[in-house]
Amino acid sequence: MLSEGIHSLVDTGNQGLLLFGLNRSSKPADERHPFGYGAELYFWAFVVAILLFALGSGISLYEGIHKVMHPEIVTSAWINFVVLALSMLFEGAATYVAFKEFKKTKGNYSYWQAIKRSKNPAIFTVLFEDSAAMLGLVIAFVGLLLAQYLNMPIFDGIASICIGVVLAITAIFLAFETKGLLIGEAATPEARAKIRSIIGESEGITHVNTVATLHLGPEEILVNASLDFDDNLSAADVENITSTLTARLKEGVPSVKRVFIEAKSV
């Protein structure tokens, strides 16, 4: 019960951090941060993973090991069962909402594929935290039930250790996912293919040297393209083609917010 209490407290704090990150990431670009603050969400999502591992998992494992070494009989167990039942009801509703929202964005991909492809850590972090919370409640319920039914309080400590392991696995996965976003991930294969298609259809371009994309935020893509223009074009023609191409890219892929084009021969 203590492990689940700590888990709930950490979860509440984590949701607050994600909300803070969402608010910060929406700030407009300024002189100090010319590319905006979109990556703030990635940073705070990583902090959430660290807190989940250090506080949620660490304390649960510590308390579980302590209770296994020094088992204590659970008194007034019915109160614990009532609290756990109500927690399952509330957490189940929250998990359902998280899955429902995630389903809107996953498209035709499986949940696992959609999570791996997602550029919005707020969505999959909440999804995994809520799922881990539900699993933790079930483990706590089973542990208490076994401790009471078999009159073996050691199961209380074992359940706490299991909760700590679940939180550790969840935190490690979230940390790896957000690490990739912090380092810098390219746009999805579909978005990259669309960008290359738009560039390839533009007149006056004889060769596409390289096209690099980078997510500055969940819905903010930077495109950097090195293009070989027709040698017979004037400077004014190149400017017009570049301007038209930039507009077409932003229209074709709405997440594209910044476009940098380099004129370079093959």
C-alpha positions as CSV (number, residue, x, y, z in Angstrom):
1,M,0.0,0.0,0.0
2,L,2.9,2.3,0.8
3,S,4.5,1.5,-2.6
4,E,1.2,2.3,-4.4
5,G,0.8,5.5,-2.4
6,I,4.3,6.6,-3.4
7,H,3.5,5.6,-7.0
8,S,0.4,7.7,-7.0
9,L,2.2,10.7,-5.6
10,V,5.0,10.4,-8.2
11,D,2.4,10.0,-11.0
12,T,0.6,13.2,-9.8
13,G,3.8,15.1,-9.8
14,N,4.8,13.7,-13.2
15,Q,1.5,14.9,-14.8
16,G,2.2,18.3,-13.4
17,L,5.7,18.3,-15.0
18,L,4.3,17.2,-18.3
19,L,1.7,20.0,-18.2
20,F,4.5,22.4,-17.4
21,G,6.5,21.1,-20.3
22,L,3.6,21.4,-22.7
23,N,3.1,25.0,-21.6
24,R,6.8,25.8,-22.0
25,S,7.0,24.1,-25.4
26,S,4.3,26.4,-26.8
27,K,6.4,29.6,-26.2
28,P,7.3,31.5,-29.4
29,A,10.8,31.6,-30.7
30,D,13.0,34.5,-29.5
31,E,16.5,35.8,-29.9
32,R,18.0,33.4,-27.4
33,H,16.1,30.4,-28.8
34,P,15.5,31.1,-32.5
35,F,14.1,27.6,-33.1
36,G,11.5,27.9,-30.3
37,Y,11.0,25.9,-27.2
38,G,9.4,22.7,-28.6
39,A,12.1,20.5,-27.2
40,E,11.2,21.6,-23.6
41,L,8.5,18.9,-23.7
42,Y,11.2,16.3,-24.4
43,F,13.3,17.4,-21.5
44,W,10.5,17.3,-19.0
45,A,9.4,13.9,-20.2
46,F,12.9,12.7,-19.6
47,V,12.8,14.2,-16.1
48,V,9.5,12.3,-15.5
49,A,11.2,9.0,-16.4
50,I,14.1,9.7,-14.0
51,L,11.7,10.5,-11.2
52,L,9.6,7.4,-11.9
53,F,12.8,5.3,-11.6
54,A,14.5,7.1,-8.7
55,L,11.4,7.7,-6.5
56,G,8.7,5.3,-7.6
57,S,10.8,2.3,-8.3
58,G,13.6,2.9,-5.8
59,I,11.5,3.4,-2.8
60,S,9.1,0.5,-3.7
61,L,12.1,-1.9,-4.0
62,Y,13.6,-0.6,-0.7
63,E,10.3,-1.0,1.2
64,G,9.7,-4.4,-0.4
65,I,13.1,-5.8,0.5
66,H,12.6,-4.4,4.0
67,K,9.2,-6.1,4.4
68,V,10.5,-9.4,3.1
69,M,13.3,-9.4,5.6
70,H,11.1,-8.2,8.4
71,P,7.5,-9.2,7.6
72,E,4.6,-7.6,9.5
73,I,1.0,-8.7,9.8
74,V,-1.3,-6.5,7.9
75,T,-4.0,-5.1,10.2
76,S,-7.5,-3.9,9.1
77,A,-6.9,-5.5,5.7
78,W,-10.5,-4.7,4.6
79,I,-9.7,-1.0,4.5
80,N,-6.8,-1.7,2.1
81,F,-9.0,-3.7,-0.2
82,V,-11.6,-1.0,-0.3
83,V,-9.0,1.6,-1.1
84,L,-7.4,-0.6,-3.8
85,A,-10.9,-1.3,-5.4
86,L,-11.7,2.4,-5.6
87,S,-8.2,3.1,-6.9
88,M,-8.7,0.5,-9.7
89,L,-12.0,2.2,-10.6
90,F,-10.5,5.7,-10.9
91,E,-7.3,4.5,-12.5
92,G,-9.2,2.3,-14.9
93,A,-11.2,5.3,-16.1
94,A,-8.0,7.3,-16.6
95,T,-6.3,4.5,-18.4
96,Y,-9.4,4.1,-20.7
97,V,-9.2,7.8,-21.6
98,A,-5.4,7.6,-22.3
99,F,-5.9,4.6,-24.6
100,K,-8.9,6.3,-26.3
101,E,-6.8,9.5,-27.0
102,F,-3.8,7.5,-28.2
103,K,-6.0,5.4,-30.5
104,K,-6.9,8.6,-32.3
105,T,-3.3,9.2,-33.3
106,K,-2.0,5.7,-33.9
107,G,-3.5,5.3,-37.3
108,N,-3.3,1.8,-38.8
109,Y,-0.2,0.9,-36.8
110,S,-0.2,-1.4,-33.8
111,Y,0.0,0.2,-30.4
112,W,3.7,-0.8,-30.1
113,Q,4.6,0.6,-33.5
114,A,2.7,3.8,-32.9
115,I,4.5,4.3,-29.6
116,K,7.9,3.8,-31.2
117,R,7.0,6.2,-34.0
118,S,5.4,8.9,-31.8
119,K,7.1,12.2,-31.5
120,N,4.8,13.4,-28.6
121,P,6.2,12.0,-25.3
122,A,3.2,13.4,-23.4
123,I,0.9,10.9,-25.0
124,F,2.9,7.7,-24.6
125,T,4.2,8.7,-21.1
126,V,0.7,9.1,-19.7
127,L,-0.4,5.9,-21.5
128,F,2.5,3.9,-20.0
129,E,2.2,5.4,-16.5
130,D,-1.5,4.7,-16.3
131,S,-1.0,1.1,-17.5
132,A,1.8,0.6,-15.0
133,A,-0.4,2.1,-12.3
134,M,-3.2,-0.4,-13.1
135,L,-0.8,-3.3,-13.1
136,G,0.7,-2.1,-9.8
137,L,-2.8,-2.0,-8.2
138,V,-3.5,-5.5,-9.3
139,I,-0.2,-6.7,-7.9
140,A,-0.9,-4.9,-4.6
141,F,-4.3,-6.5,-4.4
142,V,-3.0,-10.0,-5.1
143,G,-0.1,-9.6,-2.7
144,L,-2.4,-8.5,0.2
145,L,-4.9,-11.2,-0.7
146,L,-2.2,-13.9,-0.5
147,A,-0.8,-12.4,2.7
148,Q,-4.2,-12.6,4.4
149,Y,-5.4,-15.9,2.9
150,L,-2.2,-17.8,3.5
151,N,-1.3,-15.9,6.7
152,M,2.1,-15.2,5.2
153,P,2.9,-11.4,5.4
154,I,6.0,-11.9,3.3
155,F,3.7,-11.7,0.2
156,D,3.1,-8.0,1.1
157,G,6.8,-7.3,0.6
158,I,7.0,-9.5,-2.5
159,A,4.2,-7.5,-4.0
160,S,6.1,-4.2,-3.3
161,I,9.2,-5.6,-5.0
162,C,7.1,-6.5,-8.0
163,I,5.6,-3.0,-8.2
164,G,9.2,-1.6,-8.0
165,V,10.3,-3.8,-10.9
166,V,7.2,-2.7,-13.0
167,L,8.0,0.9,-12.4
168,A,11.7,0.4,-13.2
169,I,10.9,-1.2,-16.5
170,T,8.4,1.5,-17.4
171,A,10.9,4.3,-16.4
172,I,13.7,2.7,-18.5
173,F,11.5,2.4,-21.5
174,L,10.3,6.0,-21.2
175,A,13.9,7.2,-20.7
176,F,15.1,5.5,-23.9
177,E,12.2,6.8,-25.9
178,T,12.6,10.4,-24.8
179,K,16.4,10.2,-25.1
180,G,16.0,9.6,-28.9
181,L,13.8,12.7,-29.1
182,L,16.2,14.8,-27.1
183,I,19.1,13.8,-29.3
184,G,17.1,14.6,-32.4
185,E,14.8,12.3,-34.4
186,A,13.9,12.7,-38.1
187,A,10.4,13.0,-39.3
188,T,8.4,9.8,-39.9
189,P,9.2,7.8,-43.1
190,E,5.8,8.9,-44.6
191,A,6.6,12.6,-43.9
192,R,10.1,12.2,-45.4
193,A,8.8,10.5,-48.5
194,K,6.2,13.3,-48.9
195,I,8.9,16.0,-48.5
196,R,11.2,14.3,-51.1
197,S,8.3,13.9,-53.5
198,I,7.4,17.6,-53.3
199,I,11.0,18.6,-53.8
200,G,11.4,16.2,-56.7
201,E,8.3,17.6,-58.5
202,S,9.6,21.2,-58.4
203,E,10.8,22.7,-61.6
204,G,14.3,24.0,-62.0
205,I,15.9,21.4,-59.7
206,T,18.2,19.0,-61.5
207,H,19.2,16.9,-58.5
208,V,18.3,16.5,-54.9
209,N,21.6,16.1,-53.0
210,T,20.4,15.6,-49.4
211,V,17.3,16.1,-47.4
212,A,17.6,16.1,-43.6
213,T,14.6,16.5,-41.2
214,L,14.5,17.1,-37.5
215,H,11.7,17.3,-35.0
216,L,12.1,20.4,-32.9
217,G,8.8,19.5,-31.2
218,P,6.0,17.0,-31.5
219,E,4.4,19.1,-34.4
220,E,7.4,21.1,-35.6
221,I,9.7,19.8,-38.3
222,L,12.8,21.5,-39.6
223,V,13.7,20.6,-43.2
224,N,17.3,21.2,-44.5
225,A,17.7,20.4,-48.2
226,S,20.8,20.6,-50.4
227,L,19.6,21.0,-54.1
228,D,21.3,21.4,-57.4
229,F,19.5,24.0,-59.5
230,D,19.5,24.3,-63.3
231,D,22.6,26.3,-64.2
232,N,20.6,28.4,-66.7
233,L,18.4,29.9,-64.0
234,S,19.0,33.4,-62.8
235,A,19.3,34.4,-59.1
236,A,15.7,35.7,-59.2
237,D,14.5,32.4,-60.6
238,V,16.2,30.5,-57.8
239,E,14.6,32.8,-55.3
240,N,11.1,32.3,-56.7
241,I,11.6,28.5,-56.9
242,T,12.8,28.4,-53.3
243,S,9.9,30.5,-52.1
244,T,7.3,28.4,-53.9
245,L,8.9,25.2,-52.7
246,T,8.9,26.3,-49.1
247,A,5.2,27.2,-49.3
248,R,4.4,23.8,-50.9
249,L,6.3,21.9,-48.2
250,K,4.5,23.7,-45.4
251,E,1.2,23.0,-47.2
252,G,1.9,19.4,-48.0
253,V,3.3,18.5,-44.6
254,P,1.6,20.8,-42.0
255,S,4.2,19.9,-39.3
256,V,7.0,21.5,-41.4
257,K,7.5,24.9,-39.9
258,R,11.1,25.8,-41.0
259,V,12.8,25.2,-44.3
260,F,16.4,25.8,-45.2
261,I,17.5,25.3,-48.8
262,E,21.2,25.2,-49.9
263,A,22.0,25.6,-53.6
264,K,24.9,23.2,-54.3
265,S,26.1,21.4,-57.4
266,V,26.4,17.7,-57.4
